[in-house]
Amino acid sequence: MSHTIREQTKLVHRVRKLRGQVEAVERALEAKAECAEIMRLLAACRGAVHSLLAKVIEDHIREHLLAPGSQAGSPRAEAADDLIEVVRSYFK
């Protein structure tokens, strides 16, 4: 079973939150909101997309790159943790 299927409920919840943020941008544009407000809303959307992508990448690393049954603290597990930290820092 794919990790995206196991995490489907959480991922769909994040997508729905993102949809709400994009709809808020649309409403702000239609209401002719100030550009600062629109930029704030867009930054929130970008943060939500980055967070979603980071989560999917993290799960992918743990599911497909880390050997099944790898022991915590093993060199491979530590390398996976290091890579996940890089991904997290990149998407902040």
Residue pairs with C-beta under 8 A, 6 or more apart in sequence:
2 63
3 59
3 60
3 62
3 63
4 11
4 56
4 59
7 55
7 59
10 55
11 52
11 55
11 56
14 48
14 51
14 52
14 55
15 52
17 48
18 45
18 48
18 49
18 52
21 41
21 44
21 45
21 48
22 45
24 41
25 38
25 41
25 42
25 45
28 37
28 38
28 41
29 38
50 91
50 92
51 91
53 91
54 87
54 88
54 90
54 91
57 84
57 87
58 84
58 87
58 88
61 80
61 83
61 84
61 87
62 80
62 84
65 80
65 83
66 76
66 77
66 80
67 76
70 76
70 77
70 80
71 77
